[in-house]
Structures are given as structure tokens and as C-alpha cells.
Amino acid sequence: MARFHRLRVAAVDRLTDDSVALTFAVPPELREEYRYLPGQHLALRRTADGQEIRRTYSICSPAPGGEGPSTLRVGVRLVEGGAFSTYALKEINLGDELEVMTPAGRFTLQPAPGQYAAIVGGSGITPVLSIVSTLLAREPRVRFCLIRSDRTAASTMFLEEVADLKDRYPDRFQLVTVLSREEQQAGLPSGRLDQERLTGLLPALLPVEQVDGWFLCGPYGLVEGAERTLRSLGVPRARIHEEIFHVDASPAPARPATAPAHSTVTALLDGRGGTWPVQDGESLLDTVLRNRPDAPYACKGGVCGTCRAFLVSGEVRMDRNFALEAEETEAGYVLACQSHPLTEKVELDFDR
């Protein structure tokens, strides 16, 4: 089970005018708990004005070796009106302690020989930086093509880290940069990486059908367009992996007429179970949290996947799903934060 621990801030590095990298020191007794796969994320928690705020941020550093990580580094970009990102950029200082959840997430890649590629936008570089740096360092029979889109050069996160990878692995790491609001002296012309542009660009860069894994990360529009492009070019769905960093808010669907008047949810969490009534309109996660505050969650927006649970019995409606792959939903997994009961009894297992 994911758990929170207080970790000391060991470094605060300004990346751009609107982003920072936070480094946390991990004490020896917690290094096994904080062992992570490249591409995973951390949930950070704080309380402000009596309200708990959680946000997820991807780990950008290479995955650790046998002893586990002595530090954890995440990238944070300022979101307009963002309660946590504003705090991170303006208030967090060296030596502060923050509540940090143990790593989670399935947007990962275990090092293995092959050819891989990523299409990222903005802060979507963060988990991919961990993936590509780990992969190139551990597996000499790997080639990786990174296609990244940013507004301007000045807004590009981890510019130096990516350039260092290009210098260290010139024959195995291909970097393509597109700026949407600024012309470059060399390289591709400015503009958005939309589906039409990607359809012409990708086959010119690499043999699309021979890529063993595609990793798409960034805003919803970019990820959705990139997936449609790859599918139109014949890439099997199983080779496409996605993580969305931002989705515009949308109203929840109306409650269907078939929803029961009264429902209960039974949940197994960290080896202990319980059954509780679902209040009208609330998600199954909110029901569980009223009785088990230790239930895992971060964004509550259907994006991070922290609240993933196995649907043991009953039926649910998910309002939104931007975190689970098709094979996960087909296997019976749901996002508890987006799930509402369609039967009088629903049973979830958070431990699977």
C-alpha cells in the first residue's frame, strides 16, 4: 500500500520562470519503500486553511540501483490558480519537510533491448526523462527517439538534462524539438504537433512499425492526437502507452435512471475490509474515504490512476478515465474516484 512519509527538501532548482525541480532526501530506513520504476510519480500532500491538498508529480531522475534511492527529484510547473504548484514555486525552501507518498503509476518501461520513442508536450518530459535516462544507461542495445513540443525555448523544462543525454549517447538518442510559439534557428519550423503534422513527421524520422514502445505524455489534446496518428500508421494499441498531465474540467454525466436508490460498497484495503452506504451522488472513493482516510488517491480527476481498484462484484459507471489502459479496464480495474454504483452492492479490492 502507498503511504505518506515526511521527507526533507534537499534542493530547489529553478528550471524556467514557471517551473522548479524539487529534490527530497530519502533516509536509509525508507529507501526500499521509495524504490521506483522509471516513469512513476509521487503524490505530495499539504493542508492549507484546513483543507487537504494532494497533487502528483512525476519523478525525473533515473531509477535507483539495488539499495534504493537516496534522493527523489520531481518537476513542478506552475498551473494558473494551482493551489499546490503556486506553493511549490513561491514558498518551498531548502530544508522544509513535505508529506510525500511512496511511488505509484504504470506509465513505466523496464529496460530491455529495442527501439523506443516518445512524444511529449511541456511538463510531459518529466517521466520520460526518467525512462530514457534509465534505459540508455542500463541497456546498450537500445535506441530512443524523443519528440518534444514546447511553447518557447525559455519555457522548456529540463533543457540541460536532455542535452546532456544527447551528448552522452549521440548514436542511440535522437532528439527532435518543436516550438509552437517561437522559430528556431535550425530544425523544424514552429507550430503545434497536431495529428496532420505528426502523420507526415513520424515516418520521416524513424521506422514507425518497428518501434517496440511509444510513450505519449502531456496535455490531453497532444496525447489524443498522437495516439490517433500512431493508430492510423498501423501501430498496435498494445505498443502505445499514455499519461495525461492536464485535462480541462468537464461536467459529470447525469445520474442514469438505472442507478439504484441505495447502494453499499465493500472495500478491501491493506488487508482490512469494510462495508458502507454510498451517499447520493458521491464517488466510491469518497465513500471509502469517509470511513478509511488511508485510501489511496491523488488527483481525484481520473488522470493519475492512484485510486485504481479491482471490481470484485457489482457494476459501476466511470465518469472519466484518462489513467487506465484498455487491458486494465477489460481485466476489471476501475478508478474509484470516478466510479458510481449501478447495482445495490459493489465490492472493490484496492490490494490487487
C-alpha positions as CSV (number, residue, x, y, z in Angstrom):
1,M,0.0,0.0,0.0
2,A,1.1,3.5,-0.8
3,R,2.0,5.5,2.4
4,F,3.0,9.1,3.2
5,H,6.2,10.0,4.9
6,R,7.7,13.4,5.8
7,L,10.8,14.0,3.6
8,R,13.2,16.9,3.8
9,V,13.7,19.1,0.7
10,A,17.4,18.7,-0.3
11,A,17.3,21.1,-3.3
12,V,15.1,23.5,-5.1
13,D,16.3,24.2,-8.6
14,R,14.6,26.8,-10.9
15,L,14.1,25.2,-14.3
16,T,12.2,28.0,-16.1
17,D,10.3,31.1,-15.0
18,D,7.3,28.9,-14.2
19,S,8.8,25.6,-13.1
20,V,11.1,24.1,-10.5
21,A,12.6,20.7,-9.7
22,L,12.3,19.6,-6.0
23,T,14.7,17.1,-4.6
24,F,13.8,15.1,-1.5
25,A,16.3,13.3,0.7
26,V,15.3,9.7,1.5
27,P,16.6,8.3,4.8
28,P,18.2,4.8,4.7
29,E,15.3,3.2,6.5
30,L,12.8,4.4,3.8
31,R,14.8,3.7,0.7
32,E,13.2,0.3,0.0
33,E,9.7,1.9,0.3
34,Y,10.6,4.6,-2.2
35,R,12.2,2.3,-4.8
36,Y,10.6,3.3,-8.1
37,L,10.3,2.3,-11.7
38,P,11.3,4.8,-14.4
39,G,8.2,6.8,-15.2
40,Q,6.4,6.6,-11.8
41,H,5.2,9.5,-9.8
42,L,4.9,10.8,-6.3
43,A,1.8,12.4,-4.6
44,L,2.6,15.4,-2.4
45,R,0.3,16.5,0.4
46,R,-0.2,19.6,2.4
47,T,-3.0,21.2,4.4
48,A,-4.0,24.8,3.8
49,D,-6.8,26.7,5.5
50,G,-8.0,23.4,7.0
51,Q,-8.2,21.7,3.6
52,E,-6.1,18.8,2.4
53,I,-4.5,19.3,-1.0
54,R,-2.8,16.5,-3.0
55,R,-1.0,16.7,-6.3
56,T,1.0,14.2,-8.3
57,Y,4.4,14.9,-9.9
58,S,6.5,12.6,-11.9
59,I,10.0,11.5,-10.9
60,C,12.5,12.8,-13.4
61,S,15.7,11.1,-12.2
62,P,17.0,7.7,-13.3
63,A,15.6,4.7,-11.5
64,P,17.8,3.6,-8.5
65,G,20.0,0.6,-8.2
66,G,20.0,-2.1,-5.6
67,E,20.0,0.0,-2.4
68,G,17.0,2.2,-3.4
69,P,17.1,5.9,-3.9
70,S,18.9,8.3,-1.6
71,T,17.1,11.2,-3.3
72,L,13.9,11.7,-5.3
73,R,13.6,14.6,-7.8
74,V,10.3,15.8,-9.3
75,G,9.4,18.6,-11.7
76,V,6.6,21.1,-10.9
77,R,5.2,23.5,-13.4
78,L,3.0,26.4,-12.3
79,V,-0.7,26.0,-13.1
80,E,-2.7,29.2,-13.2
81,G,-4.6,29.3,-9.9
82,G,-3.0,26.0,-8.8
83,A,-3.0,25.6,-5.0
84,F,0.0,23.3,-4.8
85,S,2.1,24.5,-7.7
86,T,1.9,28.1,-6.5
87,Y,3.1,27.0,-3.1
88,A,5.9,24.9,-4.6
89,L,7.3,27.7,-6.7
90,K,6.9,30.5,-4.2
91,E,7.1,29.0,-0.7
92,I,9.1,25.8,-0.6
93,N,12.6,26.2,0.6
94,L,15.7,24.1,1.2
95,G,15.3,22.2,4.5
96,D,11.5,22.2,4.5
97,E,9.7,18.9,5.1
98,L,6.8,17.7,2.9
99,E,4.5,14.7,3.1
100,V,5.4,12.5,0.1
101,M,3.6,9.3,-0.9
102,T,5.5,6.3,-1.9
103,P,5.9,5.9,-5.7
104,A,2.9,4.8,-7.9
105,G,1.9,4.7,-11.6
106,R,2.1,2.3,-14.5
107,F,3.5,4.6,-17.2
108,T,6.7,2.7,-17.0
109,L,9.3,0.9,-19.0
110,Q,11.6,-1.8,-17.7
111,P,15.0,-1.7,-19.5
112,A,15.0,-4.1,-22.4
113,P,16.7,-4.1,-25.9
114,G,14.8,-2.5,-28.7
115,Q,13.8,0.8,-30.3
116,Y,11.5,3.1,-28.4
117,A,10.1,6.6,-29.0
118,A,8.2,9.3,-27.0
119,I,6.1,12.2,-28.0
120,V,5.8,14.7,-25.1
121,G,4.5,18.2,-24.6
122,G,5.5,20.7,-21.9
123,S,5.9,19.1,-18.5
124,G,5.2,15.7,-20.1
125,I,9.0,15.5,-20.4
126,T,9.3,14.7,-16.7
127,P,8.5,10.9,-16.5
128,V,10.0,10.3,-20.0
129,L,13.3,11.8,-18.8
130,S,13.4,9.2,-16.1
131,I,12.5,6.5,-18.6
132,V,15.1,7.4,-21.3
133,S,17.9,8.1,-18.9
134,T,17.5,4.8,-17.2
135,L,17.1,2.9,-20.4
136,L,20.1,4.3,-22.2
137,A,22.3,3.8,-19.1
138,R,21.3,0.2,-18.4
139,E,20.7,-1.3,-21.9
140,P,23.4,-0.7,-24.6
141,R,21.2,-2.3,-27.3
142,V,18.6,0.5,-27.1
143,R,17.8,3.3,-29.4
144,F,15.4,6.1,-28.3
145,C,13.7,8.9,-30.3
146,L,12.3,11.8,-28.2
147,I,10.0,14.2,-29.9
148,R,9.2,17.1,-27.6
149,S,6.9,20.1,-28.0
150,D,7.2,23.3,-26.0
151,R,6.0,26.9,-26.3
152,T,9.4,28.6,-26.4
153,A,13.0,27.7,-25.6
154,A,12.8,29.6,-22.4
155,S,9.8,27.6,-21.2
156,T,11.4,24.2,-21.9
157,M,11.9,22.1,-18.8
158,F,15.0,20.0,-18.2
159,L,16.7,21.5,-21.3
160,E,20.2,20.8,-19.9
161,E,19.4,17.3,-18.8
162,V,18.1,16.3,-22.2
163,A,21.1,18.0,-24.0
164,D,23.4,16.0,-21.7
165,L,21.8,12.7,-22.8
166,K,22.3,13.7,-26.4
167,D,26.0,14.4,-25.8
168,R,26.5,11.1,-23.9
169,Y,24.5,8.9,-26.4
170,P,24.8,10.6,-29.8
171,D,24.4,7.3,-31.7
172,R,21.5,5.9,-29.7
173,F,19.5,9.0,-28.7
174,Q,17.6,11.1,-31.3
175,L,16.1,14.4,-30.2
176,V,13.6,16.4,-32.2
177,T,12.3,19.7,-30.7
178,V,9.3,21.6,-31.9
179,L,8.4,25.1,-30.6
180,S,4.8,26.2,-31.0
181,R,5.3,29.9,-30.4
182,E,8.9,30.6,-31.5
183,E,11.0,30.0,-34.6
184,Q,14.2,28.0,-34.2
185,Q,17.5,28.8,-36.0
186,A,17.7,25.2,-37.1
187,G,15.4,22.2,-37.1
188,L,11.7,22.0,-37.6
189,P,9.5,25.1,-38.2
190,S,7.3,26.4,-35.4
191,G,3.8,25.2,-34.8
192,R,1.7,22.7,-32.9
193,L,2.3,19.0,-33.1
194,D,-1.2,18.1,-34.3
195,Q,-2.3,14.9,-36.0
196,E,-1.7,16.2,-39.5
197,R,1.8,17.3,-38.8
198,L,2.7,14.1,-36.9
199,T,1.4,11.9,-39.7
200,G,4.0,13.4,-42.1
201,L,6.7,13.8,-39.5
202,L,6.9,10.4,-37.8
203,P,7.6,8.2,-40.9
204,A,10.3,10.6,-41.9
205,L,12.1,10.3,-38.5
206,L,12.0,6.5,-37.9
207,P,10.5,3.2,-39.0
208,V,7.2,3.6,-37.1
209,E,6.2,0.0,-37.4
210,Q,9.5,-1.2,-35.9
211,V,9.2,0.8,-32.6
212,D,8.7,-1.6,-29.7
213,G,7.0,1.0,-27.5
214,W,5.6,4.5,-27.9
215,F,5.3,6.8,-24.8
216,L,2.9,9.7,-25.0
217,C,2.8,12.3,-22.2
218,G,1.5,15.8,-21.9
219,P,-1.8,17.7,-22.3
220,Y,-4.9,15.7,-23.4
221,G,-5.1,17.2,-26.9
222,L,-1.5,16.3,-27.8
223,V,-1.7,12.7,-26.4
224,E,-5.1,12.0,-28.1
225,G,-3.8,13.4,-31.4
226,A,-0.6,11.4,-31.2
227,E,-2.5,8.2,-30.4
228,R,-4.8,8.7,-33.4
229,T,-1.8,9.3,-35.6
230,L,0.0,6.1,-34.5
231,R,-3.1,4.0,-34.9
232,S,-3.6,5.4,-38.4
233,L,0.0,4.4,-39.2
234,G,-0.7,0.8,-38.1
235,V,0.8,0.8,-34.6
236,P,-0.9,-1.8,-32.4
237,R,-2.7,-0.4,-29.4
238,A,-0.6,-2.6,-27.0
239,R,2.6,-0.7,-28.1
240,I,1.2,2.7,-27.1
241,H,1.5,3.9,-23.5
242,E,-0.1,7.2,-22.4
243,E,0.0,9.6,-19.4
244,I,-2.0,12.8,-19.4
245,F,-0.9,15.7,-17.3
246,H,-3.9,18.0,-17.7
247,V,-7.5,17.7,-18.7
248,D,-9.9,20.5,-18.9
249,A,-12.7,20.2,-16.3
250,S,-16.0,18.8,-17.7
251,P,-19.3,18.4,-16.1
252,A,-20.1,15.0,-14.6
253,P,-22.6,12.9,-16.6
254,A,-26.2,12.9,-15.3
255,R,-27.1,10.1,-13.0
256,P,-28.6,7.3,-15.1
257,A,-32.2,6.2,-14.4
258,T,-30.9,2.7,-13.8
259,A,-28.8,3.7,-10.8
260,P,-30.2,2.2,-7.5
261,A,-31.7,4.4,-4.9
262,H,-29.5,2.9,-2.2
263,S,-26.1,1.2,-2.6
264,T,-23.3,-0.1,-0.4
265,V,-19.6,-0.5,-1.2
266,T,-17.4,-3.2,0.3
267,A,-13.7,-2.4,0.1
268,L,-10.6,-4.4,0.9
269,L,-7.7,-2.0,1.7
270,D,-4.4,-3.0,3.2
271,G,-5.8,-6.4,4.3
272,R,-8.8,-5.0,6.1
273,G,-12.3,-4.8,4.7
274,G,-15.5,-2.9,5.5
275,T,-19.0,-2.2,4.0
276,W,-20.5,1.3,4.0
277,P,-23.5,3.1,2.4
278,V,-22.9,5.3,-0.6
279,Q,-24.4,8.7,-0.2
280,D,-26.3,10.2,-3.1
281,G,-24.0,11.4,-5.9
282,E,-20.7,10.6,-4.3
283,S,-18.0,8.5,-5.8
284,L,-17.0,5.2,-4.4
285,L,-13.7,6.7,-3.4
286,D,-15.4,9.4,-1.3
287,T,-17.5,6.7,0.4
288,V,-14.4,4.7,1.3
289,L,-12.5,7.9,2.4
290,R,-15.3,8.8,4.9
291,N,-14.5,5.5,6.7
292,R,-10.9,4.8,5.7
293,P,-8.9,8.0,5.4
294,D,-5.9,5.9,4.3
295,A,-7.5,5.0,0.9
296,P,-5.0,5.9,-1.9
297,Y,-5.8,8.9,-4.1
298,A,-4.1,12.0,-5.5
299,C,-5.8,14.0,-8.2
300,K,-9.5,12.8,-8.0
301,G,-9.8,13.7,-11.7
302,G,-9.4,10.4,-13.3
303,V,-5.8,11.2,-14.5
304,C,-3.2,9.9,-12.1
305,G,-4.6,6.3,-11.5
306,T,-3.6,6.3,-7.8
307,C,-7.0,5.1,-6.7
308,R,-7.1,2.1,-9.1
309,A,-9.1,-0.8,-7.6
310,F,-10.3,-4.2,-8.8
311,L,-14.1,-4.5,-9.2
312,V,-14.8,-7.8,-7.5
313,S,-18.6,-7.7,-7.9
314,G,-21.3,-5.4,-8.9
315,E,-21.4,-2.8,-11.7
316,V,-20.2,0.8,-11.8
317,R,-20.2,3.8,-14.1
318,M,-16.9,5.7,-14.5
319,D,-17.4,9.4,-15.4
320,R,-13.9,9.8,-16.8
321,N,-10.8,7.6,-17.4
322,F,-7.6,9.1,-18.5
323,A,-5.3,6.7,-16.5
324,L,-6.2,3.1,-17.1
325,E,-5.2,1.2,-20.3
326,A,-7.9,-0.7,-22.2
327,E,-6.4,-4.0,-21.0
328,E,-6.8,-2.9,-17.4
329,T,-10.4,-2.0,-17.7
330,E,-11.1,-5.2,-19.5
331,A,-9.4,-7.1,-16.7
332,G,-11.8,-5.5,-14.2
333,Y,-10.0,-2.5,-12.8
334,V,-11.7,0.9,-12.2
335,L,-10.8,4.3,-10.9
336,A,-12.6,4.6,-7.6
337,C,-12.6,8.4,-7.8
338,Q,-14.7,8.3,-11.0
339,S,-16.9,5.3,-10.2
340,H,-20.5,5.4,-9.1
341,P,-22.6,2.3,-8.3
342,L,-25.1,0.9,-10.8
343,T,-26.0,-2.0,-8.5
344,E,-27.1,-2.1,-4.9
345,K,-23.9,-3.8,-3.9
346,V,-20.4,-3.1,-5.2
347,E,-17.2,-4.7,-4.0
348,L,-13.7,-3.2,-4.6
349,D,-10.3,-4.6,-3.8
350,F,-7.5,-1.9,-3.5
351,D,-4.9,-4.5,-2.7
352,R,-4.8,-6.3,-6.1
